[in-house]
Each structure stands twice: as C-alpha cells, then as structure tokens.
Amino acid sequence: MIEVTALSKTFSGAPPVQAVDEVSFTVGPGTIYGLLGPNGAGKTTTLRMLATLLRPDSGEASIAGHDLREDSQAVRQSLGYLSANTGLYGRLIPREFLLYFARLQGVDRPAQRCDELMERLGITKYAEQRCDALSTGMAQKVSIARAIVHRPPVLILDEPTSGLDVLVSQTVLEFVEQARAEGTCILYSTHVMSEAERLCDRIGILHEGRLLAEGTLEELKRRSGQPDLEAAFVSFVRSSAS
C-alpha cells in the first residue's frame, strides 16, 4: 500500500540541508510501520512528501498503487493524514466540521458516517461545542475523525499522541490497533518508544535523513544487541555518528 524508493529532499540554504537522503521502505495492508528518529531526522519531511504536501527532489513513491508525482489527487483520496499541527475550524462545532469534510470527500451518507465516527472516538458528548473551546485531547480526536472520514486505505499519523494525557492517548492507541485489524495500512511517527513497541509490526530508524535500520522489534534488538527498543534506537543512532 505504501512503496517508497530512494526518496530524497534537500532544502536550500547556506549550506543546503539534506533532509531526506534516499529513503526506501514498504508498508503492506493491515500493517503499522513505525518511523522513529530524533528531532530533525527527516521524519516529518518524509511524511509530508508522501502526503503530497512537499515535492521530492528525486526517488519514487506510491500510495495504494497511485504514483506520488503522476497522480497526486488519487494519492490524497487514498490516505488520511494527521500532522503534529493539524488544526480545526474554530467557529464550527465538531459535527459541522466532520460533516464538511465528509461532503468534501464525497462520502456516501455523510451524516451517518460522522455519527459513527463520533460514537467510535467518544466525540458525541461534546459534538455541539465550538472547536475553539475544545481541550487538546478532544481536538485531537476530532482531527483523527476528520482524517478517516472517507475510509482511506492508508493512514499517515505524525505524533498522534503528542501533548495528550494518558486516557486520551490510550483511546488513540486503541483506535490505531482497531484500524490495523480492519486492514488499514498505517505509517506511524512517534518519539514514544513504548508506543512503537506496542503498535508497530516493523520499525524504521531515521537519522540525518538516512534510514539507519529497519525490521521487526525483535530483529532490531538482535542486530543492536540491546534488550529493548529505546536502547536499540540509541545504539543505532550513536553508531552512525561515530
């Protein structure tokens, strides 16, 4: 569902910054691929390219069989994207906000779909409050509902639990697990190692734009000789700098 081959992006400057350097990976249906890396590693740039918000300098990628460069509109229709700074329309209530995006995406029976999502994510009890009055956790659940309102086969989630309390984070993680069980292909970026250990079928470790290592949790621990993901992550990053 996601195929990435030698994807690269450089930002101009003095000197230029190679944000993503020939990154390659694949993610199948019903699979969660964790993209891990320190700040500035190139994770968000990679996700933004796959979401068609940035144009790659070189390399190839496809989402649900649609080429990133040649068929960007079909790519957008095939994915749900949640970024770390996704915003809501403050003057709308969640019900109006979700209904707007459902209609924009051409969803069949949009009101019914919105009601289903609000019930699933626990939004119904504050569905009539204005979005600019919602707590961080409430707003994040509305943003997730917006990302999946059109039932995309691919989800790209960039730090979906950032700034959330334990209870809301748990709701988000349970939703991600349920989406995988339903066959959704998920690309998941996080700094929280326990989330990656819990959720991810495969993990890629990104540093200074390069993919240092990838594999299952057990494969990464075995290759690094470390007992857990956090220690393995540190080992790979430090080894690349030496």
FIKOLZA-1660 file (N, C-alpha, C; in steps of 0.1 Angstrom, whole numbers, plus 5000, padded with zeros to 4 digits):
% residues 242
   i   px   py   pz ch aa at
   1 5008 4988 5000  A  M  N
   1 5000 5000 5000  A  M CA
   1 5008 5013 5000  A  M  C
   2 5020 5012 5006  A  I  N
   2 5030 5023 5006  A  I CA
   2 5043 5017 5000  A  I  C
   3 5048 5023 4990  A  E  N
   3 5061 5019 4984  A  E CA
   3 5069 5031 4982  A  E  C
   4 5081 5031 4988  A  V  N
   4 5090 5043 4988  A  V CA
   4 5104 5038 4983  A  V  C
   5 5109 5044 4973  A  T  N
   5 5122 5040 4967  A  T CA
   5 5131 5052 4966  A  T  C
   6 5142 5053 4973  A  A  N
   6 5152 5063 4972  A  A CA
   6 5147 5077 4972  A  A  C
   7 5137 5080 4981  A  L  N
   7 5131 5093 4982  A  L CA
   7 5141 5103 4988  A  L  C
   8 5142 5114 4982  A  S  N
   8 5152 5124 4987  A  S CA
   8 5146 5138 4987  A  S  C
   9 5150 5147 4996  A  K  N
   9 5146 5161 4996  A  K CA
   9 5157 5169 5003  A  K  C
  10 5161 5180 4996  A  T  N
  10 5171 5189 5001  A  T CA
  10 5165 5203 5001  A  T  C
  11 5167 5210 5012  A  F  N
  11 5162 5224 5014  A  F CA
  11 5174 5233 5011  A  F  C
  12 5171 5244 5003  A  S  N
  12 5181 5253 5000  A  S CA
  12 5185 5261 5012  A  S  C
  13 5197 5266 5012  A  G  N
  13 5202 5274 5024  A  G CA
  13 5217 5275 5023  A  G  C
  14 5224 5280 5033  A  A  N
  14 5238 5282 5033  A  A CA
  14 5243 5275 5046  A  A  C
  15 5247 5262 5045  A  P  N
  15 5247 5253 5034  A  P CA
  15 5233 5247 5032  A  P  C
  16 5231 5240 5020  A  P  N
  16 5218 5233 5018  A  P CA
  16 5217 5222 5029  A  P  C
  17 5205 5218 5032  A  V  N
  17 5202 5208 5042  A  V CA
  17 5196 5196 5035  A  V  C
  18 5202 5184 5036  A  Q  N
  18 5197 5172 5030  A  Q CA
  18 5188 5166 5041  A  Q  C
  19 5175 5169 5040  A  A  N
  19 5165 5165 5050  A  A CA
  19 5162 5150 5049  A  A  C
  20 5161 5145 5037  A  V  N
  20 5158 5131 5034  A  V CA
  20 5168 5126 5023  A  V  C
  21 5175 5115 5026  A  D  N
  21 5185 5110 5018  A  D CA
  21 5183 5096 5013  A  D  C
  22 5176 5094 5002  A  E  N
  22 5174 5081 4995  A  E CA
  22 5168 5071 5005  A  E  C
  23 5157 5075 5010  A  V  N
  23 5149 5066 5020  A  V CA
  23 5140 5056 5012  A  V  C
  24 5141 5044 5016  A  S  N
  24 5133 5033 5009  A  S CA
  24 5126 5024 5020  A  S  C
  25 5113 5022 5018  A  F  N
  25 5106 5012 5027  A  F CA
  25 5093 5009 5020  A  F  C
  26 5087 4998 5025  A  T  N
  26 5073 4994 5020  A  T CA
  26 5065 4991 5032  A  T  C
  27 5052 4993 5031  A  V  N
  27 5042 4990 5042  A  V CA
  27 5030 4983 5035  A  V  C
  28 5026 4972 5040  A  G  N
  28 5015 4965 5035  A  G CA
  28 5002 4967 5042  A  G  C
  29 4991 4962 5036  A  P  N
  29 4978 4964 5043  A  P CA
  29 4977 4957 5056  A  P  C
  30 4970 4963 5066  A  G  N
  30 4969 4957 5079  A  G CA
  30 4982 4957 5086  A  G  C
  31 4991 4967 5083  A  T  N
  31 5004 4967 5089  A  T CA
  31 5007 4981 5095  A  T  C
  32 5013 4982 5106  A  I  N
  32 5018 4995 5111  A  I CA
  32 5033 4996 5110  A  I  C
  33 5038 5006 5103  A  Y  N
  33 5052 5008 5102  A  Y CA
  33 5056 5020 5110  A  Y  C
  34 5064 5018 5120  A  G  N
  34 5069 5029 5128  A  G CA
  34 5081 5036 5123  A  G  C
  35 5080 5050 5121  A  L  N
  35 5091 5058 5117  A  L CA
  35 5097 5065 5129  A  L  C
  36 5108 5062 5133  A  L  N
  36 5114 5067 5145  A  L CA
  36 5127 5075 5142  A  L  C
  37 5129 5085 5150  A  G  N
  37 5141 5093 5148  A  G CA
  37 5142 5105 5157  A  G  C
  38 5154 5110 5160  A  P  N
  38 5154 5122 5168  A  P CA
  38 5149 5134 5161  A  P  C
  39 5147 5146 5168  A  N  N
  39 5143 5158 5161  A  N CA
  39 5152 5161 5150  A  N  C
  40 5147 5165 5139  A  G  N
  40 5155 5169 5127  A  G CA
  40 5160 5157 5119  A  G  C
  41 5155 5145 5122  A  A  N
  41 5159 5133 5115  A  A CA
  41 5154 5132 5100  A  A  C
  42 5143 5139 5098  A  G  N
  42 5137 5139 5084  A  G CA
  42 5123 5131 5084  A  G  C
  43 5118 5128 5096  A  K  N
  43 5105 5121 5096  A  K CA
  43 5094 5129 5090  A  K  C
  44 5092 5141 5095  A  T  N
  44 5081 5149 5091  A  T CA
  44 5082 5152 5076  A  T  C
  45 5094 5155 5072  A  T  N
  45 5096 5158 5057  A  T CA
  45 5092 5146 5049  A  T  C
  46 5096 5134 5053  A  T  N
  46 5092 5122 5046  A  T CA
  46 5077 5120 5046  A  T  C
  47 5070 5122 5057  A  L  N
  47 5056 5121 5057  A  L CA
  47 5049 5132 5049  A  L  C
  48 5054 5144 5049  A  R  N
  48 5048 5155 5041  A  R CA
  48 5050 5152 5026  A  R  C
  49 5061 5146 5022  A  M  N
  49 5062 5142 5008  A  M CA
  49 5052 5132 5004  A  M  C
  50 5050 5122 5013  A  L  N
  50 5041 5111 5010  A  L CA
  50 5026 5116 5009  A  L  C
  51 5024 5127 5017  A  A  N
  51 5010 5133 5017  A  A CA
  51 5009 5143 5006  A  A  C
  52 5018 5144 4997  A  T  N
  52 5018 5154 4986  A  T CA
  52 5019 5168 4990  A  T  C
  53 5024 5171 5002  A  L  N
  53 5025 5185 5006  A  L CA
  53 5038 5191 5003  A  L  C
  54 5048 5182 5000  A  L  N
  54 5061 5186 4996  A  L CA
  54 5065 5177 4984  A  L  C
  55 5072 5183 4974  A  R  N
  55 5076 5176 4962  A  R CA
  55 5090 5170 4964  A  R  C
  56 5092 5157 4962  A  P  N
  56 5105 5151 4963  A  P CA
  56 5114 5157 4953  A  P  C
  57 5127 5157 4956  A  D  N
  57 5137 5161 4946  A  D CA
  57 5140 5149 4937  A  D  C
  58 5140 5137 4943  A  S  N
  58 5143 5125 4935  A  S CA
  58 5137 5113 4942  A  S  C
  59 5137 5102 4935  A  G  N
  59 5131 5090 4941  A  G CA
  59 5117 5088 4936  A  G  C
  60 5111 5077 4941  A  E  N
  60 5097 5073 4937  A  E CA
  60 5090 5069 4949  A  E  C
  61 5076 5071 4948  A  A  N
  61 5068 5066 4959  A  A CA
  61 5054 5064 4953  A  A  C
  62 5046 5054 4959  A  S  N
  62 5032 5052 4955  A  S CA
  62 5024 5049 4968  A  S  C
  63 5012 5054 4967  A  I  N
  63 5002 5052 4978  A  I CA
  63 4990 5044 4972  A  I  C
  64 4987 5033 4977  A  A  N
  64 4976 5025 4972  A  A CA
  64 4976 5023 4957  A  A  C
  65 4989 5022 4952  A  G  N
  65 4990 5020 4937  A  G CA
  65 4991 5032 4929  A  G  C
  66 4990 5044 4935  A  H  N
  66 4990 5057 4928  A  H CA
  66 5003 5063 4929  A  H  C
  67 5009 5067 4918  A  D  N
  67 5022 5074 4918  A  D CA
  67 5021 5087 4924  A  D  C
  68 5031 5090 4933  A  L  N
  68 5031 5103 4940  A  L CA
  68 5032 5115 4931  A  L  C
  69 5040 5114 4921  A  R  N
  69 5042 5125 4912  A  R CA
  69 5031 5126 4901  A  R  C
  70 5027 5115 4895  A  E  N
  70 5018 5115 4884  A  E CA
  70 5004 5115 4887  A  E  C
  71 5000 5111 4899  A  D  N
  71 4986 5110 4903  A  D CA
  71 4984 5115 4917  A  D  C
  72 4988 5127 4920  A  S  N
  72 4987 5132 4934  A  S CA
  72 4973 5133 4939  A  S  C
  73 4963 5136 4930  A  Q  N
  73 4949 5137 4935  A  Q CA
  73 4944 5123 4940  A  Q  C
  74 4948 5113 4933  A  A  N
  74 4943 5099 4937  A  A CA
  74 4951 5095 4950  A  A  C
  75 4963 5100 4952  A  V  N
  75 4971 5097 4964  A  V CA
  75 4963 5104 4976  A  V  C
  76 4959 5116 4974  A  R  N
  76 4952 5123 4985  A  R CA
  76 4939 5116 4989  A  R  C
  77 4932 5111 4979  A  Q  N
  77 4919 5105 4981  A  Q CA
  77 4921 5091 4988  A  Q  C
  78 4933 5086 4987  A  S  N
  78 4936 5072 4993  A  S CA
  78 4942 5072 5007  A  S  C
  79 4945 5084 5012  A  L  N
  79 4951 5085 5025  A  L CA
  79 4944 5094 5034  A  L  C
  80 4946 5092 5047  A  G  N
  80 4942 5101 5058  A  G CA
  80 4955 5106 5064  A  G  C
  81 4957 5119 5066  A  Y  N
  81 4969 5124 5071  A  Y CA
  81 4967 5133 5083  A  Y  C
  82 4974 5129 5094  A  L  N
  82 4973 5137 5107  A  L CA
  82 4987 5142 5110  A  L  C
  83 4989 5155 5109  A  S  N
  83 5002 5160 5113  A  S CA
  83 5002 5165 5127  A  S  C
  84 5014 5169 5131  A  A  N
  84 5015 5174 5145  A  A CA
  84 5009 5187 5147  A  A  C
  85 5006 5194 5137  A  N  N
  85 5000 5208 5138  A  N CA
  85 4987 5209 5130  A  N  C
  86 4980 5198 5129  A  T  N
  86 4967 5198 5122  A  T CA
  86 4957 5207 5130  A  T  C
  87 4950 5216 5124  A  G  N
  87 4941 5225 5131  A  G CA
  87 4927 5222 5127  A  G  C
  88 4918 5228 5135  A  L  N
  88 4904 5227 5133  A  L CA
  88 4898 5241 5129  A  L  C
  89 4886 5241 5124  A  Y  N
  89 4880 5254 5122  A  Y CA
  89 4872 5258 5134  A  Y  C
  90 4878 5268 5141  A  G  N
  90 4874 5272 5155  A  G CA
  90 4859 5275 5156  A  G  C
  91 4853 5281 5146  A  R  N
  91 4839 5286 5147  A  R CA
  91 4829 5275 5145  A  R  C
  92 4834 5263 5140  A  L  N
  92 4825 5252 5138  A  L CA
  92 4824 5243 5150  A  L  C
  93 4813 5236 5151  A  I  N
  93 4813 5225 5161  A  I CA
  93 4818 5213 5155  A  I  C
  94 4822 5203 5163  A  P  N
  94 4828 5190 5156  A  P CA
  94 4818 5184 5146  A  P  C
  95 4805 5184 5149  A  R  N
  95 4796 5178 5140  A  R CA
  95 4796 5185 5126  A  R  C
  96 4797 5198 5126  A  E  N
  96 4797 5206 5114  A  E CA
  96 4811 5204 5107  A  E  C
  97 4821 5204 5115  A  F  N
  97 4835 5202 5109  A  F CA
  97 4836 5189 5102  A  F  C
  98 4832 5178 5108  A  L  N
  98 4833 5165 5102  A  L CA
  98 4824 5163 5090  A  L  C
  99 4812 5169 5091  A  L  N
  99 4802 5168 5080  A  L CA
  99 4808 5176 5068  A  L  C
 100 4814 5187 5070  A  Y  N
 100 4820 5195 5059  A  Y CA
 100 4831 5186 5052  A  Y  C
 101 4839 5180 5059  A  F  N
 101 4850 5172 5053  A  F CA
 101 4844 5159 5046  A  F  C
 102 4834 5153 5052  A  A  N
 102 4827 5142 5046  A  A CA
 102 4821 5145 5033  A  A  C
 103 4815 5157 5032  A  R  N
 103 4809 5161 5019  A  R CA
 103 4820 5165 5009  A  R  C
 104 4830 5171 5014  A  L  N
 104 4842 5175 5006  A  L CA
 104 4848 5162 4999  A  L  C
 105 4848 5151 5007  A  Q  N
 105 4854 5139 5002  A  Q CA
 105 4844 5130 4994  A  Q  C
 106 4832 5135 4993  A  G  N
 106 4822 5127 4986  A  G CA
 106 4817 5115 4993  A  G  C
 107 4817 5115 5006  A  V  N
 107 4813 5103 5014  A  V CA
 107 4798 5101 5012  A  V  C
 108 4795 5088 5010  A  D  N
 108 4781 5084 5009  A  D CA
 108 4774 5084 5023  A  D  C
 109 4762 5090 5024  A  R  N
 109 4756 5092 5037  A  R CA
 109 4765 5099 5047  A  R  C
 110 4769 5111 5045  A  P  N
 110 4779 5118 5053  A  P CA
 110 4775 5119 5068  A  P  C
 111 4762 5123 5070  A  A  N
 111 4757 5125 5084  A  A CA
 111 4758 5112 5092  A  A  C
 112 4755 5101 5086  A  Q  N
 112 4755 5088 5092  A  Q CA
 112 4770 5084 5095  A  Q  C
 113 4779 5087 5086  A  R  N
 113 4793 5084 5088  A  R CA
 113 4799 5092 5099  A  R  C
 114 4795 5105 5100  A  C  N
 114 4800 5113 5110  A  C CA
 114 4795 5109 5124  A  C  C
 115 4782 5105 5125  A  D  N
 115 4777 5100 5137  A  D CA
 115 4785 5087 5142  A  D  C
 116 4788 5078 5132  A  E  N
 116 4795 5066 5136  A  E CA
 116 4809 5069 5141  A  E  C
 117 4816 5079 5135  A  L  N
 117 4829 5082 5139  A  L CA
 117 4829 5089 5153  A  L  C
 118 4819 5098 5155  A  M  N
 118 4819 5105 5168  A  M CA
 118 4816 5095 5179  A  M  C
 119 4808 5085 5177  A  E  N
 119 4805 5075 5187  A  E CA
 119 4817 5066 5189  A  E  C
 120 4824 5063 5178  A  R  N
 120 4836 5054 5179  A  R CA
 120 4847 5061 5187  A  R  C
 121 4849 5074 5185  A  L  N
 121 4860 5081 5192  A  L CA
 121 4856 5088 5204  A  L  C
 122 4844 5087 5208  A  G  N
 122 4839 5094 5221  A  G CA
 122 4838 5109 5219  A  G  C
 123 4834 5113 5208  A  I  N
 123 4832 5128 5205  A  I CA
 123 4818 5132 5207  A  I  C
 124 4808 5123 5207  A  T  N
 124 4794 5127 5207  A  T CA
 124 4790 5137 5219  A  T  C
 125 4796 5134 5230  A  K  N
 125 4792 5142 5242  A  K CA
 125 4796 5157 5241  A  K  C
 126 4806 5160 5232  A  Y  N
 126 4809 5174 5230  A  Y CA
 126 4808 5179 5216  A  Y  C
 127 4800 5172 5208  A  A  N
 127 4798 5174 5194  A  A CA
 127 4792 5188 5191  A  A  C
 128 4785 5194 5201  A  E  N
 128 4779 5207 5199  A  E CA
 128 4787 5219 5204  A  E  C
 129 4799 5216 5210  A  Q  N
 129 4808 5227 5214  A  Q CA
 129 4816 5232 5202  A  Q  C
 130 4819 5245 5203  A  R  N
 130 4827 5251 5192  A  R CA
 130 4841 5245 5193  A  R  C
 131 4847 5243 5182  A  C  N
 131 4860 5236 5181  A  C CA
 131 4871 5245 5188  A  C  C
 132 4870 5258 5189  A  D  N
 132 4880 5266 5195  A  D CA
 132 4879 5265 5211  A  D  C
 133 4868 5258 5216  A  A  N
 133 4867 5256 5230  A  A CA
 133 4871 5242 5235  A  A  C
 134 4875 5234 5226  A  L  N
 134 4879 5220 5229  A  L CA
 134 4892 5219 5236  A  L  C
 135 4894 5210 5244  A  S  N
 135 4907 5207 5250  A  S CA
 135 4916 5201 5239  A  S  C
 136 4929 5199 5243  A  T  N
 136 4938 5193 5233  A  T CA
 136 4934 5179 5229  A  T  C
 137 4930 5171 5239  A  G  N
 137 4926 5158 5237  A  G CA
 137 4914 5157 5228  A  G  C
 138 4904 5165 5231  A  M  N
 138 4891 5165 5224  A  M CA
 138 4894 5169 5209  A  M  C
 139 4902 5179 5207  A  A  N
 139 4905 5184 5194  A  A CA
 139 4913 5173 5186  A  A  C
 140 4922 5166 5193  A  Q  N
 140 4929 5156 5186  A  Q CA
 140 4920 5144 5181  A  Q  C
 141 4910 5141 5189  A  K  N
 141 4901 5130 5184  A  K CA
 141 4892 5135 5172  A  K  C
 142 4889 5148 5172  A  V  N
 142 4882 5153 5161  A  V CA
 142 4891 5153 5148  A  V  C
 143 4903 5156 5150  A  S  N
 143 4913 5156 5139  A  S CA
 143 4914 5142 5133  A  S  C
 144 4915 5132 5142  A  I  N
 144 4916 5118 5138  A  I CA
 144 4903 5114 5130  A  I  C
 145 4892 5118 5135  A  A  N
 145 4879 5115 5128  A  A CA
 145 4879 5122 5114  A  A  C
 146 4884 5134 5113  A  R  N
 146 4885 5141 5100  A  R CA
 146 4894 5133 5090  A  R  C
 147 4905 5128 5096  A  A  N
 147 4915 5121 5087  A  A CA
 147 4909 5108 5081  A  A  C
 148 4900 5102 5088  A  I  N
 148 4895 5089 5084  A  I CA
 148 4880 5089 5079  A  I  C
 149 4875 5101 5078  A  V  N
 149 4860 5102 5075  A  V CA
 149 4857 5096 5061  A  V  C
 150 4867 5095 5052  A  H  N
 150 4864 5090 5039  A  H CA
 150 4869 5075 5037  A  H  C
 151 4872 5069 5049  A  R  N
 151 4876 5055 5049  A  R CA
 151 4888 5052 5040  A  R  C
 152 4899 5059 5043  A  P  N
 152 4911 5058 5034  A  P CA
 152 4918 5044 5037  A  P  C
 153 4924 5038 5027  A  P  N
 153 4931 5025 5030  A  P CA
 153 4945 5027 5036  A  P  C
 154 4949 5040 5036  A  V  N
 154 4962 5043 5041  A  V CA
 154 4961 5055 5051  A  V  C
 155 4968 5054 5063  A  L  N
 155 4968 5064 5073  A  L CA
 155 4983 5068 5075  A  L  C
 156 4985 5081 5076  A  I  N
 156 4998 5087 5079  A  I CA
 156 4996 5095 5092  A  I  C
 157 5002 5090 5103  A  L  N
 157 5000 5097 5116  A  L CA
 157 5013 5102 5121  A  L  C
 158 5014 5115 5123  A  D  N
 158 5027 5121 5128  A  D CA
 158 5025 5126 5142  A  D  C
 159 5031 5119 5151  A  E  N
 159 5030 5122 5166  A  E CA
 159 5015 5123 5170  A  E  C
 160 5007 5113 5168  A  P  N
 160 4993 5115 5171  A  P CA
 160 4989 5116 5186  A  P  C
 161 4998 5112 5195  A  T  N
 161 4996 5114 5210  A  T CA
 161 5003 5125 5216  A  T  C
 162 5010 5133 5208  A  S  N
 162 5018 5144 5214  A  S CA
 162 5009 5154 5222  A  S  C
 163 5013 5156 5235  A  G  N
 163 5005 5166 5243  A  G CA
 163 4993 5160 5249  A  G  C
 164 4990 5148 5247  A  L  N
 164 4977 5142 5252  A  L CA
 164 4980 5135 5266  A  L  C
 165 4969 5135 5274  A  D  N
 165 4970 5128 5287  A  D CA
 165 4969 5113 5285  A  D  C
 166 4971 5106 5296  A  V  N
 166 4972 5091 5295  A  V CA
 166 4959 5085 5289  A  V  C
 167 4948 5090 5294  A  L  N
 167 4935 5084 5290  A  L CA
 167 4932 5086 5275  A  L  C
 168 4934 5099 5270  A  V  N
 168 4932 5102 5256  A  V CA
 168 4942 5094 5247  A  V  C
 169 4954 5094 5252  A  S  N
 169 4965 5086 5244  A  S CA
 169 4960 5072 5243  A  S  C
 170 4955 5066 5253  A  Q  N
 170 4950 5052 5253  A  Q CA
 170 4939 5050 5242  A  Q  C
 171 4930 5060 5242  A  T  N
 171 4919 5059 5232  A  T CA
 171 4925 5060 5218  A  T  C
 172 4935 5068 5216  A  V  N
 172 4941 5070 5202  A  V CA
 172 4948 5057 5199  A  V  C
 173 4956 5051 5208  A  L  N
 173 4963 5038 5205  A  L CA
 173 4953 5027 5202  A  L  C
 174 4942 5026 5209  A  E  N
 174 4932 5016 5207  A  E CA
 174 4926 5018 5193  A  E  C
 175 4924 5030 5189  A  F  N
 175 4918 5033 5176  A  F CA
 175 4928 5028 5165  A  F  C
 176 4941 5031 5167  A  V  N
 176 4951 5027 5157  A  V CA
 176 4952 5011 5156  A  V  C
 177 4951 5005 5167  A  E  N
 177 4951 4990 5167  A  E CA
 177 4938 4985 5160  A  E  C
 178 4927 4991 5162  A  Q  N
 178 4915 4987 5155  A  Q CA
 178 4916 4989 5140  A  Q  C
 179 4921 5001 5136  A  A  N
 179 4923 5004 5122  A  A CA
 179 4932 4993 5115  A  A  C
 180 4942 4989 5122  A  R  N
 180 4951 4978 5116  A  R CA
 180 4943 4966 5115  A  R  C
 181 4935 4962 5125  A  A  N
 181 4927 4950 5124  A  A CA
 181 4917 4950 5113  A  A  C
 182 4913 4962 5109  A  E  N
 182 4904 4964 5098  A  E CA
 182 4911 4964 5084  A  E  C
 183 4924 4962 5084  A  G  N
 183 4931 4962 5072  A  G CA
 183 4938 4974 5067  A  G  C
 184 4937 4985 5075  A  T  N
 184 4943 4998 5071  A  T CA
 184 4958 4997 5072  A  T  C
 185 4965 5003 5062  A  C  N
 185 4979 5004 5062  A  C CA
 185 4983 5017 5069  A  C  C
 186 4992 5017 5079  A  I  N
 186 4994 5028 5088  A  I CA
 186 5009 5031 5089  A  I  C
 187 5013 5044 5086  A  L  N
 187 5027 5049 5088  A  L CA
 187 5026 5058 5100  A  L  C
 188 5034 5054 5110  A  Y  N
 188 5032 5060 5124  A  Y CA
 188 5045 5065 5128  A  Y  C
 189 5046 5079 5130  A  S  N
 189 5058 5085 5135  A  S CA
 189 5056 5089 5150  A  S  C
 190 5066 5086 5158  A  T  N
 190 5065 5089 5172  A  T CA
 190 5078 5090 5179  A  T  C
 191 5079 5097 5190  A  H  N
 191 5091 5097 5199  A  H CA
 191 5089 5088 5210  A  H  C
 192 5077 5082 5212  A  V  N
 192 5074 5074 5224  A  V CA
 192 5077 5060 5221  A  V  C
 193 5088 5054 5226  A  M  N
 193 5092 5041 5223  A  M CA
 193 5082 5030 5227  A  M  C
 194 5076 5033 5238  A  S  N
 194 5066 5023 5243  A  S CA
 194 5054 5021 5233  A  S  C
 195 5051 5032 5227  A  E  N
 195 5040 5032 5216  A  E CA
 195 5045 5023 5205  A  E  C
 196 5057 5026 5200  A  A  N
 196 5062 5018 5189  A  A CA
 196 5063 5003 5192  A  A  C
 197 5068 5000 5204  A  E  N
 197 5069 4986 5208  A  E CA
 197 5055 4980 5208  A  E  C
 198 5045 4987 5213  A  R  N
 198 5031 4981 5214  A  R CA
 198 5025 4980 5200  A  R  C
 199 5027 4990 5191  A  L  N
 199 5019 4990 5179  A  L CA
 199 5026 4985 5167  A  L  C
 200 5038 4987 5165  A  C  N
 200 5045 4986 5152  A  C CA
 200 5049 4972 5148  A  C  C
 201 5045 4968 5136  A  D  N
 201 5049 4955 5131  A  D CA
 201 5063 4955 5125  A  D  C
 202 5067 4967 5119  A  R  N
 202 5080 4969 5115  A  R CA
 202 5084 4984 5119  A  R  C
 203 5097 4986 5121  A  I  N
 203 5102 4999 5125  A  I CA
 203 5113 5003 5117  A  I  C
 204 5113 5016 5113  A  G  N
 204 5125 5022 5106  A  G CA
 204 5131 5033 5115  A  G  C
 205 5144 5033 5116  A  I  N
 205 5151 5043 5124  A  I CA
 205 5158 5053 5115  A  I  C
 206 5154 5065 5115  A  L  N
 206 5158 5076 5106  A  L CA
 206 5167 5085 5114  A  L  C
 207 5179 5089 5108  A  H  N
 207 5188 5098 5114  A  H CA
 207 5195 5106 5103  A  H  C
 208 5195 5120 5104  A  E  N
 208 5201 5128 5095  A  E CA
 208 5197 5125 5080  A  E  C
 209 5184 5122 5079  A  G  N
 209 5178 5119 5066  A  G CA
 209 5180 5105 5061  A  G  C
 210 5188 5097 5067  A  R  N
 210 5191 5084 5062  A  R CA
 210 5184 5073 5071  A  R  C
 211 5179 5062 5065  A  L  N
 211 5173 5051 5072  A  L CA
 211 5184 5042 5077  A  L  C
 212 5187 5042 5090  A  L  N
 212 5198 5035 5095  A  L CA
 212 5196 5020 5096  A  L  C
 213 5183 5017 5100  A  A  N
 213 5180 5003 5102  A  A CA
 213 5165 5001 5101  A  A  C
 214 5160 4989 5098  A  E  N
 214 5146 4987 5098  A  E CA
 214 5144 4972 5100  A  E  C
 215 5133 4968 5106  A  G  N
 215 5129 4955 5109  A  G CA
 215 5119 4954 5119  A  G  C
 216 5116 4942 5124  A  T  N
 216 5107 4940 5135  A  T CA
 216 5114 4944 5148  A  T  C
 217 5106 4945 5158  A  L  N
 217 5112 4949 5171  A  L CA
 217 5123 4938 5175  A  L  C
 218 5120 4926 5173  A  E  N
 218 5130 4915 5177  A  E CA
 218 5142 4916 5168  A  E  C
 219 5140 4919 5156  A  E  N
 219 5152 4920 5147  A  E CA
 219 5161 4931 5150  A  E  C
 220 5155 4943 5154  A  L  N
 220 5163 4954 5158  A  L CA
 220 5170 4952 5171  A  L  C
 221 5164 4946 5180  A  K  N
 221 5170 4942 5193  A  K CA
 221 5182 4933 5191  A  K  C
 222 5180 4923 5182  A  R  N
 222 5190 4913 5180  A  R CA
 222 5202 4919 5172  A  R  C
 223 5200 4928 5163  A  R  N
 223 5210 4934 5155  A  R CA
 223 5219 4943 5163  A  R  C
 224 5212 4950 5173  A  S  N
 224 5219 4960 5181  A  S CA
 224 5225 4954 5194  A  S  C
 225 5220 4942 5197  A  G  N
 225 5224 4935 5209  A  G CA
 225 5219 4942 5222  A  G  C
 226 5207 4949 5220  A  Q  N
 226 5201 4956 5231  A  Q CA
 226 5188 4950 5236  A  Q  C
 227 5184 4952 5249  A  P  N
 227 5173 4945 5254  A  P CA
 227 5159 4951 5251  A  P  C
 228 5159 4963 5246  A  D  N
 228 5146 4970 5243  A  D CA
 228 5148 4980 5232  A  D  C
 229 5137 4985 5227  A  L  N
 229 5137 4994 5215  A  L CA
 229 5145 5007 5218  A  L  C
 230 5142 5013 5230  A  E  N
 230 5149 5025 5233  A  E CA
 230 5164 5024 5232  A  E  C
 231 5169 5013 5238  A  A  N
 231 5184 5011 5238  A  A CA
 231 5189 5008 5224  A  A  C
 232 5181 5000 5216  A  A  N
 232 5185 4997 5203  A  A CA
 232 5185 5010 5194  A  A  C
 233 5175 5019 5196  A  F  N
 233 5174 5031 5189  A  F CA
 233 5187 5040 5192  A  F  C
 234 5190 5041 5205  A  V  N
 234 5202 5049 5208  A  V CA
 234 5215 5043 5202  A  V  C
 235 5216 5030 5203  A  S  N
 235 5227 5023 5197  A  S CA
 235 5229 5026 5182  A  S  C
 236 5218 5024 5175  A  F  N
 236 5219 5027 5160  A  F CA
 236 5223 5041 5157  A  F  C
 237 5217 5051 5164  A  V  N
 237 5220 5065 5162  A  V CA
 237 5234 5068 5165  A  V  C
 238 5239 5064 5177  A  R  N
 238 5252 5067 5181  A  R CA
 238 5263 5060 5172  A  R  C
 239 5260 5048 5167  A  S  N
 239 5269 5041 5158  A  S CA
 239 5270 5049 5145  A  S  C
 240 5260 5055 5141  A  S  N
 240 5260 5062 5128  A  S CA
 240 5268 5075 5129  A  S  C
 241 5269 5080 5141  A  A  N
 241 5277 5093 5143  A  A CA
 241 5292 5091 5146  A  A  C
 242 5295 5078 5149  A  S  N
 242 5309 5075 5152  A  S CA
 242 5318 5073 5140  A  S  C
% end
